[in-house]
Amino acid sequence: MATLPLLYILIYPLFLLCTSAIASPDQEPRFRSEKYAKGFEGPYPLQRYRSADVSGPILNYWHRSVACEDGLYTILAPRGDSVRQSGPMIVDQQGHLVWFKKYQTTYNANAHQYKGERYLTFWAGDDSIRGHGAGSYYMLNSHYEEVYKIQGANGLSGDFHEFQITRDDTALFAVYEILQTDLREVNGPEKGWIYDGLFQEVDVETNELLFQWRASEHLSLQEAERDRETDGETEDNPWDFFHINSIDKDWRGNYLISARYTNSLAYIDGRTGDFIWKLGGKQNSFTDLSHGAATNISWQHHARFQVRTDTNATRMISLFDNASRGEGAPEHTSRGLTIEINEETMTAAVVQEYWNPTPISSQSQGSMQVLDNGDVVLGYGYSAAWTQFTADGEPLCEVHFGPRIEFHGGQIVSYRVFKQEWVGLPLTSPSVALSGTQAAVSWNGATEVVTWVLQGASPGVRVNGNDSAVAIRQNDEEHDLEFEFITAIPKSGFETIIPLPADTVYGKLRIIALDKKGISLGATKALDWEPEEMNTQVAVYSGQEPHDDGKTGAAPDAISPWAIGIGLITVCILGFCVWLVCKIAYGLSLKGLFTRDKDEQAWQRVSTGEELEELDGFGDIESGDHASDSLLKQREE
């Protein structure tokens, strides 16, 4: 882990505390920000909101193209030592938060089709079991209701490495079990212990087990590429010899699995469980027509068949090739890989490789997704980044959700990253905060809001029963007030700030959410509006609980101007100390610390090929060089 200035670490929580009272509208993502990349915007850059008790990520685009604005949503699950709240997260194509909900440690957030309906899926549980997990798989509908909670069968806990909804509408996932076995063939004890790698296929509705496969029944321990060392000699320290991390089921009813610790993929008969062939590893079945590039995979993840209706011997496989066994081998750059295999001639050849323009070596986790338009999205797992490529390997957008200097430290990670279609229609109500001359409004998870409409009502004036256009009934005692139009503003980002007209005379205010057709999707609670009091207090209504009356009123212990002034002076003094330390340690100027990067001002520009070539380096890294060596050198300096 890179060492950040000590005073910076001390001041960061105080900075968040002080600035939370003066939150601003959604921050735009950064563009090639060196301060962000080096950790000066925090170990996990977040923004807070006035109206909602959630935090959204601040992203740093290293490459950006309008081609990435394809209407899809990015789904990920940040976690790590620098992530205070773990849970599934959805981000829009502009880099703004759409939805977040706190869960236990969360992995593998994605969206799947099940019986014609779209579900948000993820694993949540305990991941502290030496690289494995014990938890459950959740399926949330478009209203964010937990419709299904799937468990491992036969008394085993579901592992975080895989969850798939198959073409048969069944659930497919990985499981681990500690077993006693003979380890003498790998110079171990006769009564040794292993982590056995299993996968299970179950019925989503009943959790009934339909198929189970375990590695120890079909695989020789000598195929493991990971040395046993002292593992396996006690039950408390079993040897993970296989490490299954992805499973896919094809139209034939057979399974494609990835085993990290054998450096191989395996194709398994869906009736007998026997191996049909293996790609890579010690028992490779294929002749590599690409001089080793198709079969020299290492520590790989997320293998998938790309044509599920193939009827001939030629098949396409995609995977994320980590090519890295840890921080000790940073020179091995991770890649996305598409391979064509021929099951008659038993040959394999690389169709396309996907290399990040600023090389990333991800020592664990990762994903490769092929979109419907042929674009490819790589999630870099252990490194807090994802990149979208064209089908022929040209990078379009490279996005960081954590400092690049921490990519080898695992402080912020996401097991996989996906781009998916999603329509979110939460059963909650929008949340609103009124303060001074502004209203801040948001609706966690709502994807269809296009416009916010501010309305006002005067107490004692009742609604005309025939005027349904203005009569949106509320879950409170004042639901029949007659509201009148004040202003409308387009939705922007997660939270939209609406200026309140100075001549507003209404005693009640509410905000209505409209979709692109002008149809109302919901409304906030009607809040009392007293402009004089709002100069020192904040009225907040949280609509996060469905079908309730919400919570409203002044913020507890409203911060006085004196307190804010003292806080700002304290921040300035400590900030000067931080700058002084940074200047001594890093040679950072005052201007460089407190002004935006010049490159950030280019956010609205679309990167051209010439700009990418000019700006492709990270710091002093030249285009085409391996970034890891230079990063290590920078870290040492």
C-alpha positions as CSV (number, residue, x, y, z in Angstrom):
1,M,0.0,0.0,0.0
2,A,1.3,3.4,-0.9
3,T,1.8,5.7,2.1
4,L,-0.2,8.9,2.0
5,P,0.8,11.9,4.1
6,L,-0.1,11.3,7.7
7,L,-1.7,14.7,8.2
8,Y,-3.8,14.1,5.0
9,I,-5.2,10.9,6.6
10,L,-6.0,12.7,9.8
11,I,-7.6,15.7,8.1
12,Y,-9.7,13.7,5.6
13,P,-12.5,12.7,8.0
14,L,-12.7,16.3,9.4
15,F,-12.9,17.6,5.8
16,L,-15.8,15.3,5.1
17,L,-17.5,16.4,8.3
18,C,-17.2,20.1,7.6
19,T,-18.1,19.9,4.0
20,S,-21.2,17.8,4.6
21,A,-23.0,20.9,5.8
22,I,-22.3,22.8,2.6
23,A,-22.7,20.0,0.1
24,S,-22.8,21.0,-3.5
25,P,-24.6,19.5,-6.6
26,D,-23.2,16.3,-8.1
27,Q,-19.5,16.6,-8.9
28,E,-18.6,15.8,-12.4
29,P,-16.1,12.9,-12.9
30,R,-12.5,13.9,-13.1
31,F,-10.6,13.7,-16.4
32,R,-6.9,12.5,-16.3
33,S,-6.6,14.0,-12.8
34,E,-3.1,13.3,-11.5
35,K,-4.2,14.4,-8.0
36,Y,-6.9,11.7,-8.0
37,A,-4.5,9.1,-9.4
38,K,-1.9,9.8,-6.7
39,G,-4.4,9.7,-3.9
40,F,-4.7,13.4,-3.0
41,E,-8.5,13.3,-3.3
42,G,-8.7,10.5,-0.8
43,P,-8.2,6.7,-0.7
44,Y,-11.8,6.3,-2.0
45,P,-13.1,9.5,-3.5
46,L,-16.8,10.0,-2.7
47,Q,-19.4,12.7,-2.7
48,R,-22.1,13.2,-0.2
49,Y,-25.7,14.5,-0.8
50,R,-28.0,16.7,1.1
51,S,-31.2,14.7,0.5
52,A,-30.0,11.1,0.8
53,D,-27.9,9.3,3.3
54,V,-25.7,7.6,0.7
55,S,-22.4,8.5,-0.9
56,G,-21.6,8.3,-4.6
57,P,-18.3,7.6,-6.2
58,I,-16.2,10.3,-7.9
59,L,-14.7,8.7,-11.0
60,N,-11.6,9.6,-12.9
61,Y,-11.7,9.0,-16.6
62,W,-8.4,8.3,-18.2
63,H,-9.9,7.9,-21.6
64,R,-13.4,8.9,-22.7
65,S,-15.5,8.6,-25.8
66,V,-19.1,9.3,-26.6
67,A,-19.3,5.7,-27.9
68,C,-19.5,4.7,-24.2
69,E,-22.7,6.7,-23.8
70,D,-24.7,3.8,-25.0
71,G,-27.7,4.0,-22.6
72,L,-26.4,1.1,-20.4
73,Y,-25.7,1.3,-16.7
74,T,-22.5,0.2,-15.0
75,I,-23.0,-2.3,-12.2
76,L,-20.3,-2.9,-9.7
77,A,-19.7,-3.7,-6.0
78,P,-16.8,-1.7,-4.5
79,R,-15.3,-3.1,-1.4
80,G,-11.9,-3.1,0.4
81,D,-10.1,-1.5,3.4
82,S,-10.9,2.0,2.1
83,V,-14.6,1.3,1.5
84,R,-16.7,2.0,4.6
85,Q,-20.0,0.7,3.2
86,S,-20.1,-2.4,0.9
87,G,-23.0,-3.1,-1.4
88,P,-24.2,-3.3,-5.0
89,M,-24.0,0.0,-6.9
90,I,-25.3,1.3,-10.2
91,V,-23.7,4.2,-12.1
92,D,-25.1,5.9,-15.2
93,Q,-23.3,6.6,-18.5
94,Q,-22.2,10.1,-17.2
95,G,-20.5,8.6,-14.2
96,H,-23.1,9.6,-11.6
97,L,-24.6,7.3,-8.9
98,V,-28.0,5.8,-9.7
99,W,-28.5,3.4,-6.8
100,F,-26.7,2.0,-3.8
101,K,-27.8,-0.1,-0.9
102,K,-25.7,-1.3,2.0
103,Y,-25.3,-5.0,2.4
104,Q,-22.7,-7.4,3.9
105,T,-19.5,-7.7,1.8
106,T,-20.8,-7.8,-1.8
107,Y,-19.4,-9.5,-4.9
108,N,-20.4,-10.2,-8.4
109,A,-23.2,-7.6,-8.9
110,N,-24.9,-8.0,-12.3
111,A,-28.3,-8.1,-14.0
112,H,-29.8,-11.3,-15.3
113,Q,-33.0,-12.2,-17.2
114,Y,-35.2,-14.7,-15.4
115,K,-38.5,-15.9,-16.8
116,G,-38.8,-12.8,-18.9
117,E,-38.1,-10.3,-16.1
118,R,-34.9,-8.4,-15.4
119,Y,-33.3,-8.9,-12.0
120,L,-30.3,-7.3,-10.2
121,T,-28.2,-10.1,-8.8
122,F,-25.3,-10.3,-6.4
123,W,-23.7,-12.3,-3.6
124,A,-23.4,-11.0,0.0
125,G,-21.9,-12.6,3.0
126,D,-18.6,-13.3,4.8
127,D,-15.5,-13.3,2.5
128,S,-12.9,-13.7,5.2
129,I,-12.5,-17.5,4.6
130,R,-9.1,-17.4,3.0
131,G,-10.1,-16.4,-0.5
132,H,-13.6,-18.0,-0.4
133,G,-17.0,-16.9,0.9
134,A,-20.0,-18.1,2.8
135,G,-23.1,-16.2,1.9
136,S,-26.3,-16.0,-0.2
137,Y,-27.3,-14.9,-3.7
138,Y,-29.9,-12.2,-4.0
139,M,-32.2,-11.4,-6.9
140,L,-33.9,-8.0,-6.8
141,N,-36.6,-6.9,-9.2
142,S,-37.0,-3.5,-10.8
143,H,-38.6,-2.2,-7.6
144,Y,-35.5,-3.3,-5.7
145,E,-37.5,-5.9,-3.7
146,E,-35.6,-9.1,-2.7
147,V,-37.7,-11.6,-4.6
148,Y,-35.3,-14.5,-4.3
149,K,-32.5,-15.4,-1.9
150,I,-30.7,-18.5,-3.1
151,Q,-28.6,-20.7,-0.8
152,G,-26.0,-23.4,-1.4
153,A,-27.5,-27.0,-1.4
154,N,-26.5,-30.0,0.8
155,G,-25.8,-27.8,3.7
156,L,-23.0,-25.9,1.9
157,S,-22.7,-22.1,1.8
158,G,-22.7,-20.3,-1.5
159,D,-19.3,-18.9,-2.6
160,F,-18.9,-15.4,-4.1
161,H,-16.9,-16.4,-7.2
162,E,-19.8,-17.2,-9.5
163,F,-23.6,-16.7,-10.0
164,Q,-25.3,-17.3,-13.3
165,I,-28.9,-17.6,-14.5
166,T,-28.7,-20.3,-17.2
167,R,-30.7,-20.5,-20.5
168,D,-32.8,-23.1,-18.6
169,D,-33.8,-20.5,-15.9
170,T,-31.7,-22.3,-13.3
171,A,-29.1,-20.8,-10.9
172,L,-25.5,-21.9,-11.3
173,F,-22.8,-21.0,-8.7
174,A,-19.6,-22.1,-7.0
175,V,-19.2,-23.8,-3.6
176,Y,-16.2,-24.8,-1.5
177,E,-15.9,-27.6,1.1
178,I,-13.1,-28.6,3.3
179,L,-12.3,-32.4,2.9
180,Q,-9.8,-34.8,4.2
181,T,-7.8,-36.5,1.5
182,D,-4.5,-38.3,0.8
183,L,-1.8,-35.7,-0.1
184,R,1.1,-38.1,-0.5
185,E,1.3,-37.6,-4.3
186,V,2.2,-34.0,-3.6
187,N,4.6,-34.8,-0.7
188,G,1.9,-34.2,1.9
189,P,0.4,-36.2,4.7
190,E,-1.8,-39.3,4.1
191,K,-4.5,-37.6,6.1
192,G,-4.3,-34.2,4.6
193,W,-6.9,-31.5,4.0
194,I,-8.1,-29.6,0.9
195,Y,-10.5,-26.9,-0.2
196,D,-12.5,-28.9,-2.7
197,G,-13.9,-26.8,-5.6
198,L,-17.6,-27.6,-6.4
199,F,-20.3,-26.1,-8.5
200,Q,-24.0,-26.6,-8.1
201,E,-27.0,-26.0,-10.3
202,V,-30.3,-25.4,-8.4
203,D,-33.9,-24.5,-9.1
204,V,-34.4,-20.8,-8.4
205,E,-37.9,-21.2,-7.0
206,T,-37.3,-24.2,-4.6
207,N,-33.5,-24.3,-4.2
208,E,-33.6,-27.9,-5.2
209,L,-30.3,-29.3,-6.3
210,L,-30.2,-30.3,-9.9
211,F,-26.5,-31.0,-10.5
212,Q,-23.3,-31.0,-8.5
213,W,-19.7,-31.5,-9.6
214,R,-16.6,-31.6,-7.4
215,A,-13.0,-31.3,-8.5
216,S,-11.5,-33.9,-6.2
217,E,-13.5,-36.7,-7.9
218,H,-12.1,-35.9,-11.4
219,L,-8.8,-34.1,-11.0
220,S,-5.3,-35.2,-10.1
221,L,-3.7,-33.1,-7.4
222,Q,-0.6,-32.9,-9.5
223,E,-2.3,-30.6,-12.0
224,A,-2.1,-27.8,-9.5
225,E,0.2,-24.9,-10.5
226,R,0.1,-23.5,-7.0
227,D,2.7,-25.0,-4.6
228,R,1.3,-26.7,-1.6
229,E,4.0,-25.5,0.7
230,T,2.7,-26.2,4.3
231,D,-1.0,-26.0,3.3
232,G,-3.1,-29.1,3.8
233,E,-1.5,-30.5,6.9
234,T,-4.3,-29.4,9.3
235,E,-8.0,-28.9,8.9
236,D,-7.5,-25.2,9.8
237,N,-5.1,-24.8,6.9
238,P,-6.5,-26.7,3.9
239,W,-4.8,-26.6,0.6
240,D,-6.7,-24.8,-2.2
241,F,-5.4,-26.8,-5.2
242,F,-8.1,-26.0,-7.8
243,H,-9.9,-22.6,-7.0
244,I,-12.9,-22.7,-9.3
245,N,-13.9,-19.1,-10.1
246,S,-16.3,-19.2,-13.1
247,I,-18.9,-21.6,-14.5
248,D,-20.9,-21.4,-17.8
249,K,-23.5,-23.8,-19.2
250,D,-23.9,-24.2,-22.9
251,W,-26.9,-25.3,-25.1
252,R,-25.5,-28.9,-25.1
253,G,-26.0,-29.1,-21.3
254,N,-22.2,-29.2,-20.6
255,Y,-20.2,-26.8,-18.4
256,L,-17.2,-24.6,-19.0
257,I,-15.3,-23.8,-15.8
258,S,-12.2,-21.8,-15.0
259,A,-9.7,-23.0,-12.3
260,R,-7.3,-20.4,-11.2
261,Y,-4.7,-22.7,-9.6
262,T,-4.4,-25.0,-12.6
263,N,-4.1,-22.1,-15.1
264,S,-6.7,-23.8,-17.2
265,L,-10.3,-24.0,-18.5
266,A,-12.1,-27.3,-18.5
267,Y,-15.2,-28.5,-20.5
268,I,-17.2,-30.9,-18.4
269,D,-19.9,-33.4,-19.5
270,G,-23.2,-32.4,-18.0
271,R,-24.3,-36.0,-17.5
272,T,-21.1,-37.8,-16.2
273,G,-19.0,-34.9,-14.9
274,D,-16.0,-36.2,-16.8
275,F,-13.6,-33.8,-18.6
276,I,-14.2,-33.5,-22.3
277,W,-11.1,-31.2,-22.9
278,K,-8.9,-28.8,-21.1
279,L,-7.5,-25.5,-22.4
280,G,-4.2,-24.4,-20.8
281,G,-2.4,-25.9,-17.8
282,K,-0.4,-29.1,-17.5
283,Q,-3.0,-31.3,-19.3
284,N,-3.8,-28.9,-22.2
285,S,-5.7,-30.7,-24.9
286,F,-5.1,-28.2,-27.8
287,T,-2.4,-27.3,-30.3
288,D,-1.9,-23.5,-29.9
289,L,-1.9,-21.9,-33.4
290,S,-0.9,-18.5,-31.8
291,H,2.5,-19.6,-30.6
292,G,1.4,-20.0,-27.0
293,A,-0.8,-16.9,-26.7
294,A,-4.0,-18.9,-26.6
295,T,-3.0,-21.4,-23.9
296,N,-0.5,-19.6,-21.7
297,I,-3.3,-18.2,-19.5
298,S,-2.5,-17.7,-15.8
299,W,-4.7,-17.0,-12.7
300,Q,-7.5,-16.3,-15.2
301,H,-11.2,-15.5,-14.4
302,H,-14.7,-15.3,-16.0
303,A,-14.6,-17.7,-18.9
304,R,-17.6,-17.7,-21.2
305,F,-18.8,-19.3,-24.4
306,Q,-19.7,-16.4,-26.8
307,V,-21.9,-18.3,-29.2
308,R,-24.5,-20.3,-27.4
309,T,-26.2,-21.8,-30.4
310,D,-23.2,-23.1,-32.2
311,T,-23.7,-26.4,-34.1
312,N,-20.3,-27.1,-35.5
313,A,-16.8,-27.8,-34.1
314,T,-15.7,-24.2,-33.9
315,R,-16.4,-22.3,-30.7
316,M,-15.6,-18.9,-29.3
317,I,-14.5,-18.4,-25.7
318,S,-13.8,-15.1,-23.8
319,L,-12.0,-14.7,-20.5
320,F,-10.1,-12.3,-18.3
321,D,-6.4,-13.4,-18.2
322,N,-4.9,-11.9,-15.0
323,A,-1.4,-13.1,-16.0
324,S,-0.3,-12.1,-12.5
325,R,0.3,-14.2,-9.4
326,G,0.7,-11.3,-7.0
327,E,2.5,-8.1,-6.4
328,G,5.8,-9.8,-6.9
329,A,5.1,-10.2,-10.6
330,P,3.9,-6.7,-11.7
331,E,5.5,-7.0,-15.1
332,H,2.8,-9.4,-16.3
333,T,0.0,-7.2,-17.7
334,S,-3.6,-8.5,-17.5
335,R,-5.6,-8.8,-20.7
336,G,-9.0,-9.7,-22.1
337,L,-8.8,-12.6,-24.5
338,T,-11.1,-14.1,-27.2
339,I,-10.1,-17.6,-28.3
340,E,-11.4,-19.7,-31.1
341,I,-11.2,-23.5,-30.6
342,N,-11.9,-26.3,-33.0
343,E,-13.1,-29.5,-31.3
344,E,-12.4,-31.6,-34.3
345,T,-8.8,-30.6,-35.0
346,M,-8.2,-29.7,-31.4
347,T,-6.6,-26.4,-32.2
348,A,-6.8,-23.1,-30.4
349,A,-6.0,-19.6,-31.7
350,V,-6.3,-16.0,-30.4
351,V,-9.0,-14.0,-32.1
352,Q,-8.5,-10.8,-30.2
353,E,-6.6,-9.5,-27.2
354,Y,-7.6,-6.4,-25.2
355,W,-4.8,-4.5,-23.6
356,N,-5.4,-1.5,-21.4
357,P,-3.7,1.6,-22.8
358,T,-2.1,2.2,-19.4
359,P,-1.1,-1.4,-18.5
360,I,-2.7,-2.9,-15.4
361,S,-1.6,-6.0,-13.6
362,S,-4.5,-7.4,-11.6
363,Q,-3.4,-10.1,-9.3
364,S,-6.9,-11.4,-8.6
365,Q,-10.5,-11.2,-9.7
366,G,-11.6,-9.5,-13.0
367,S,-14.2,-9.9,-15.8
368,M,-14.7,-9.7,-19.5
369,Q,-18.1,-8.9,-20.9
370,V,-19.0,-8.8,-24.6
371,L,-21.8,-6.3,-25.2
372,D,-24.5,-6.8,-27.9
373,N,-22.8,-4.3,-30.2
374,G,-19.5,-6.1,-30.0
375,D,-17.8,-3.8,-27.6
376,V,-15.9,-5.4,-24.7
377,V,-15.9,-4.3,-21.1
378,L,-13.0,-5.4,-18.9
379,G,-13.3,-5.1,-15.1
380,Y,-9.8,-5.2,-13.5
381,G,-10.9,-6.8,-10.2
382,Y,-8.1,-6.1,-7.7
383,S,-7.4,-2.8,-9.4
384,A,-10.2,-0.2,-9.2
385,A,-10.8,0.3,-12.9
386,W,-12.8,-0.8,-15.9
387,T,-12.2,-0.2,-19.6
388,Q,-14.5,-0.4,-22.6
389,F,-13.0,-1.4,-26.0
390,T,-14.3,-1.7,-29.5
391,A,-14.6,-5.3,-30.8
392,D,-11.1,-5.0,-32.5
393,G,-9.4,-3.9,-29.3
394,E,-9.3,-0.1,-29.5
395,P,-9.9,1.5,-26.0
396,L,-12.9,3.8,-25.7
397,C,-13.2,4.6,-22.1
398,E,-10.9,3.8,-19.1
399,V,-12.5,4.6,-15.8
400,H,-10.9,4.6,-12.3
401,F,-13.0,4.5,-9.1
402,G,-9.9,4.6,-6.9
403,P,-6.4,6.1,-7.0
404,R,-4.1,4.4,-9.5
405,I,-1.3,4.5,-7.0
406,E,-3.3,1.9,-4.9
407,F,-4.0,-0.5,-7.8
408,H,-1.6,-3.0,-6.3
409,G,-2.8,-2.6,-2.7
410,G,-6.4,-3.9,-3.0
411,Q,-7.8,-0.9,-1.0
412,I,-10.7,-0.6,-3.4
413,V,-11.7,-3.5,-5.6
414,S,-14.8,-4.8,-7.4
415,Y,-14.8,-8.5,-8.2
416,R,-16.4,-7.9,-11.6
417,V,-17.8,-4.9,-13.5
418,F,-20.7,-5.1,-16.0
419,K,-22.7,-2.8,-18.3
420,Q,-26.4,-3.7,-18.5
421,E,-29.8,-2.5,-19.4
422,W,-31.8,-1.6,-16.3
423,V,-35.1,0.1,-15.4
424,G,-35.3,1.1,-11.8
425,L,-38.8,1.8,-10.4
426,P,-38.4,2.1,-6.6
427,L,-41.4,1.8,-4.3
428,T,-39.9,4.5,-2.1
429,S,-40.6,8.2,-2.5
430,P,-38.1,10.9,-3.6
431,S,-36.1,12.5,-0.9
432,V,-35.8,16.2,-0.5
433,A,-33.9,18.7,1.6
434,L,-34.8,22.4,1.9
435,S,-32.3,25.0,3.0
436,G,-31.9,28.7,2.4
437,T,-33.0,29.3,-1.2
438,Q,-32.4,25.8,-2.5
439,A,-34.2,22.5,-2.6
440,A,-32.1,19.3,-3.1
441,V,-34.0,16.3,-4.5
442,S,-33.0,12.7,-5.3
443,W,-34.6,9.3,-5.7
444,N,-32.3,6.4,-5.0
445,G,-32.6,3.8,-7.8
446,A,-35.0,5.7,-10.1
447,T,-33.8,5.6,-13.7
448,E,-36.9,7.0,-15.5
449,V,-37.0,10.5,-13.9
450,V,-36.4,13.2,-16.5
451,T,-37.8,16.4,-14.9
452,W,-38.4,17.6,-11.4
453,V,-41.4,19.9,-10.8
454,L,-41.5,22.2,-7.8
455,Q,-45.0,22.9,-6.5
456,G,-46.4,25.0,-3.6
457,A,-49.5,25.1,-1.6
458,S,-51.0,27.5,1.0
459,P,-52.5,25.9,4.1
460,G,-56.3,26.1,4.1
461,V,-56.7,26.0,0.4
462,R,-58.0,22.6,-0.6
463,V,-57.7,20.7,-3.8
464,N,-60.5,20.7,-6.4
465,G,-61.7,17.1,-6.5
466,N,-62.1,17.2,-10.3
467,D,-58.6,18.5,-10.9
468,S,-56.6,15.3,-11.0
469,A,-53.7,17.0,-12.7
470,V,-52.6,18.7,-9.5
471,A,-54.0,16.2,-7.0
472,I,-51.3,13.7,-6.3
473,R,-52.2,12.2,-3.0
474,Q,-49.6,12.0,-0.3
475,N,-49.1,9.6,2.7
476,D,-49.7,12.4,5.2
477,E,-52.6,14.4,6.7
478,E,-52.3,17.2,4.1
479,H,-52.7,15.0,1.0
480,D,-55.7,17.1,-0.2
481,L,-53.9,20.5,-0.4
482,E,-54.1,22.2,-3.8
483,F,-50.6,22.5,-5.2
484,E,-49.6,25.0,-7.9
485,F,-46.7,25.0,-10.3
486,I,-43.7,27.0,-9.3
487,T,-40.8,25.8,-11.5
488,A,-39.4,22.8,-13.3
489,I,-35.8,21.7,-13.9
490,P,-34.3,18.8,-15.7
491,K,-32.9,16.0,-13.6
492,S,-29.1,16.1,-13.4
493,G,-26.9,13.5,-11.7
494,F,-28.0,11.7,-8.6
495,E,-29.1,14.8,-6.8
496,T,-30.6,17.9,-8.5
497,I,-30.5,21.3,-6.9
498,I,-33.6,23.5,-7.5
499,P,-33.3,27.2,-6.8
500,L,-36.3,28.5,-4.8
501,P,-37.8,31.8,-6.2
502,A,-37.3,34.6,-3.8
503,D,-41.0,35.6,-4.0
504,T,-42.3,32.1,-3.0
505,V,-45.2,32.7,-0.6
506,Y,-46.4,29.1,-0.2
507,G,-46.4,27.5,3.2
508,K,-46.0,24.0,1.8
509,L,-43.6,22.7,-0.9
510,R,-43.2,19.4,-2.7
511,I,-41.4,18.1,-5.7
512,I,-42.9,15.8,-8.4
513,A,-40.8,13.4,-10.5
514,L,-41.9,13.2,-14.2
515,D,-40.7,10.7,-16.9
516,K,-40.0,11.6,-20.5
517,K,-43.7,11.5,-21.4
518,G,-44.6,13.9,-18.6
519,I,-46.2,11.2,-16.5
520,S,-45.8,11.5,-12.7
521,L,-43.7,8.8,-11.1
522,G,-44.0,10.0,-7.5
523,A,-43.7,13.0,-5.3
524,T,-41.9,14.0,-2.1
525,K,-43.6,14.6,1.1
526,A,-45.0,18.2,1.5
527,L,-42.7,20.1,3.7
528,D,-43.4,23.2,5.7
529,W,-41.7,26.2,4.1
530,E,-40.6,29.0,6.4
531,P,-37.8,31.0,4.6
532,E,-36.6,32.8,7.6
533,E,-36.0,29.6,9.6
534,M,-34.5,27.8,6.6
535,N,-31.5,30.2,6.6
536,T,-30.2,28.4,9.7
537,Q,-32.0,25.0,9.5
538,V,-32.4,22.2,7.0
539,A,-35.8,20.5,6.4
540,V,-35.3,17.0,5.3
541,Y,-37.6,14.3,4.1
542,S,-36.1,10.8,3.5
543,G,-38.3,8.8,1.2
544,Q,-36.2,5.6,1.5
545,E,-38.8,3.5,3.3
546,P,-41.8,2.6,1.1
547,H,-45.3,3.4,2.1
548,D,-44.5,5.3,5.2
549,D,-44.9,8.9,6.3
550,G,-41.2,9.6,6.1
551,K,-39.2,11.7,8.5
552,T,-39.2,15.5,8.3
553,G,-38.1,18.5,10.2
554,A,-35.1,20.6,11.0
555,A,-31.8,18.8,11.0
556,P,-30.8,18.1,14.6
557,D,-28.5,20.6,16.2
558,A,-28.3,22.8,13.2
559,I,-24.8,24.2,12.6
560,S,-24.5,27.8,13.5
561,P,-22.5,30.3,11.4
562,W,-20.0,30.6,14.3
563,A,-19.4,26.8,14.3
564,I,-19.0,26.8,10.5
565,G,-16.5,29.6,10.7
566,I,-14.4,27.9,13.3
567,G,-14.5,24.7,11.4
568,L,-13.4,26.4,8.2
569,I,-10.5,28.2,10.0
570,T,-9.4,24.8,11.5
571,V,-9.6,23.2,8.0
572,C,-7.5,26.0,6.5
573,I,-4.8,25.7,9.2
574,L,-4.6,21.9,8.9
575,G,-4.7,22.2,5.1
576,F,-1.7,24.5,5.2
577,C,0.1,21.8,7.3
578,V,-0.9,19.2,4.8
579,W,0.5,21.3,1.9
580,L,3.7,21.9,3.8
581,V,4.2,18.1,4.4
582,C,3.3,17.4,0.8
583,K,5.7,20.0,-0.5
584,I,8.5,18.5,1.5
585,A,7.6,14.9,0.6
586,Y,6.4,15.3,-2.9
587,G,7.5,18.7,-4.1
588,L,3.8,19.6,-4.6
589,S,3.1,23.3,-5.1
590,L,0.3,25.2,-3.4
591,K,-1.3,25.8,-6.8
592,G,-1.1,22.1,-7.7
593,L,-2.8,21.1,-4.5
594,F,-5.7,23.5,-4.4
595,T,-6.5,24.1,-8.0
596,R,-8.1,21.7,-10.5
597,D,-5.9,19.9,-13.0
598,K,-5.9,21.7,-16.3
599,D,-6.8,18.4,-17.9
600,E,-10.0,18.2,-15.8
601,Q,-11.3,21.3,-17.6
602,A,-11.4,19.2,-20.7
603,W,-14.1,16.9,-19.3
604,Q,-16.7,17.9,-22.0
605,R,-14.3,17.2,-24.8
606,V,-14.3,13.9,-26.5
607,S,-10.8,12.3,-26.7
608,T,-9.5,12.2,-30.2
609,G,-6.8,9.8,-31.3
610,E,-4.3,12.6,-31.3
611,E,-5.2,13.6,-27.8
612,L,-5.0,10.0,-26.6
613,E,-1.6,9.6,-28.1
614,E,-0.5,12.9,-26.5
615,L,-1.9,12.1,-23.1
616,D,-1.5,8.4,-23.0
617,G,1.2,8.3,-20.4
618,F,0.7,8.1,-16.7
619,G,3.1,10.6,-15.2
620,D,6.3,10.1,-17.1
621,I,5.3,6.7,-18.6
622,E,5.6,6.6,-22.3
623,S,2.9,5.2,-24.6
624,G,3.4,1.4,-24.9
625,D,5.6,1.1,-21.8
626,H,4.6,-1.1,-18.9
627,A,3.1,1.2,-16.3
628,S,3.9,-1.1,-13.4
629,D,7.7,-0.6,-13.4
630,S,7.4,3.1,-13.5
631,L,4.7,3.0,-10.7
632,L,7.0,1.0,-8.5
633,K,9.8,3.5,-9.2
634,Q,7.5,6.4,-8.3
635,R,6.5,4.6,-5.2
636,E,10.1,4.1,-4.1
637,E,10.9,7.7,-4.8
